[in-house]
Amino acid sequence: MRPPGVSTGMDAPVASGLQATLLSTQRKLAVIDGAVVPLGAPVRGATLSGVSDSLAVLKKNGERDVLLMHPNIDKKPAKRREAR
């Protein structure tokens, strides 16, 4: 162990953006920029207005900003196989 406040230079950088979501019948949460944010709470100068399994929606001044869990993945519908 190292004493508190001493860095090894290998500390992980704090991730930004949407890192996780938690959905249950009782609550919806998103982890944004390392902070746990409940639905309806302020974050990034906006309000968390929606959460799903892979995205979070922020509203500010009537505009929506959608944060994606994996923004660099381009999803495409699967091709159907023909019956033989």
Backbone hydrogen bonds, N-H to C=O, Kabsch-Sander energy under -0.5 kcal/mol:
donor,donor_aa,acceptor,acceptor_aa,energy
6,V,3,P,-1.6
7,S,5,G,-0.5
19,Q,17,G,-0.6
19,Q,31,V,-3.1
20,A,31,V,-1.0
22,L,29,L,-2.5
24,S,27,R,-2.1
29,L,22,L,-2.6
30,A,37,V,-2.2
31,V,20,A,-2.9
32,I,30,A,-0.8
32,I,35,A,-2.5
33,D,17,G,-2.7
35,A,32,I,-2.0
37,V,30,A,-3.3
37,V,35,A,-0.5
39,L,28,K,-2.1
40,G,48,L,-3.1
41,A,38,P,-2.1
43,V,46,A,-2.4
46,A,43,V,-2.1
47,T,59,K,-2.2
48,L,41,A,-2.6
49,S,47,T,-0.8
49,S,57,V,-2.8
50,G,57,V,-1.3
52,S,55,L,-2.6
56,A,67,L,-2.3
57,V,50,G,-2.9
58,L,56,A,-0.5
58,L,65,D,-3.1
59,K,47,T,-2.5
60,K,63,E,-2.3
63,E,60,K,-2.1
65,D,58,L,-2.7
67,L,56,A,-3.3
67,L,65,D,-0.6
68,L,66,V,-0.5
69,M,54,S,-2.9
73,I,70,H,-1.7
74,D,72,N,-0.6
75,K,73,I,-0.8
